[in-house]
Amino acid sequence: MARAPKFESCVAIDWSGAKGRRHKGIAIAEARGDEAPRLVRPGHVWSRMEVLDWLLTRAANERTLFGFDFSFAPPFVERGAYLPGEAAIPDRAKDFWAYVDEKSDDEDLGAASFLERVHRRHFYFGIADGVKADFIHHRRCETAFNAGGGGKASSVYDAIGAAQVAKASFAGMRLLRRIHGHVPIWPFDALFPGRSAVVEIYARLFLKAARTSGRKLRSAEALDAALARLGCPPTGITRWLTDHETDALITAAGMRAHLANPLAFAPAGLTPELAETEGWTFGIV
């Protein structure tokens, strides 16, 4: 088994697919060495393009493992296509990122137009679309997560609800197109010693590892108690926190802890086909 690359820090990015130019739903946290995780630019309202620029600069100057909490690709293996029945749709993730980007005209890397207009029939927006179960399909890593007792993973075809995993993921694919070629994106790219990398994360997975039962945390006391179960010292934060901030802080700590797992970059279910089409969530082994 190849030795996992070493990183100087782990960064978790709580992402947003919301419309607009600035997004209160984005939060960034980093875990460095044995220190407590900390927020990057606390209180700052990020744009998605700002996140991209910050990441590229950071990746070039410090070996960092970046985690984004959106699906890096739709399911492919289950039905043999990302958008079954559509002509000229790419069948590999990197090409699909480019396709989404070219078909989306939203500001700040948004992708609402891709769901709402370009390929509307594939996404569930409400009861008028019919039976929701007919739209819900999962990738192999999500199936593994569900089977392992992780809970019910979301689907990128579900465009209803506060979380808006669909819009977040397709906006994220536009971001990945711009990261590709600059920073390796696992598992679509090989990882190299001495280089930064980007992975997909799922906050609920690390919340469960911190024994929060997957519940959202908002108080500094609850946050520090959860981090202690991941082997972290207190953050020193005393103010009330948003869900996005606590998700990012716990996920950054969870990513750092998971790097010690020999299967971190070699999960049992990951195949060469999945590495080209669906990808895999860091933390699911």
C-alpha positions, 0 to 999 in steps of 0.5 A, a space after each residue: 500500500 502506498 504511503 499517504 502523503 503528509 500535510 502541514 495542515 487540514 482545511 475544511 470548507 463549509 460550502 454554499 450553492 446559494 444564489 448571489 455574490 457573497 455567502 454567509 453559508 461559507 466557513 473555513 477552518 484549519 487544523 494545524 499540528 496538534 493545535 485546536 482548529 481555528 477559523 480562517 477570517 472569522 466573520 468574513 462573508 466569502 464569495 466562492 471566487 474568493 475561496 478559489 483564489 485563497 485556496 490556490 495561493 495557500 496550496 502553492 505555499 503550504 502542503 495543505 489538505 483541503 476538504 469541501 462538503 459537496 459531492 464532486 460528481 453525480 452518481 454514474 455507476 448505478 445508471 451508467 450516466 450522470 443524466 440518463 437520456 440526455 445526448 452528448 453528456 460527458 462520462 468522466 468527472 473532469 469533463 462533466 465539471 467543464 460541461 456544468 461550467 459551460 452550461 451555467 451562467 450564474 454569478 460567482 460560480 453559481 449553478 442554479 441555472 443548470 438545475 432550474 433550466 438546462 436540465 430541469 427534468 432530472 432534479 426534484 424541486 417539489 411534489 409537482 415533479 412527482 414521486 421524490 424517490 424516483 429522483 433519488 440516486 446515490 454514488 457507491 461511497 454514499 451507499 457504503 456510508 448508509 450501509 455502515 450506519 452513517 445515516 441517510 446521505 443526500 442526493 445531488 438530484 434533490 434540489 429541495 430543502 434548506 441544505 440545497 445539496 444539489 446547488 452546492 454540488 453543481 456550483 462546486 463542480 464549477 470550482 473544481 474545473 478551475 482547481 483542476 491542473 493546479 492542485 490534485 483532486 482526489 481520487 480523480 488525480 494521483 497524490 504526490 508527496 510535497 503537494 497539496 490536495 483537495 478531497 470531498 468531505 461530509 460534515 456529518 461523518 466527522 460530527 458522528 466521530 466526535 460523538 455528537 449524534 450528528 447534531 449541529 453545534 452552536 455553543 463554544 462549550 459543546 464545540 470544545 467537548 466534541 473536539 476533545 473527543 477528537 483529541 483536540 485542545 479547547 479552541 478558546 472561542 467564547 462567542 455563539 457560533 453558526 452551524 457552518 463554523 462549527 461544522 468546519 471546525 470539527 471537520 478540519 479536526 476530523 480530517 486531521 485525525 483520519 489521516 492516521 488511518 492507513 485506508 484514508 486514501 485507499 478505501 476498500 470500495 474505491 475502484 479505478 472506474 469510480 476514481 474517474 466517474 463518481 469519486 469518493 468521500 474522504 473519511 468513508 473506508 
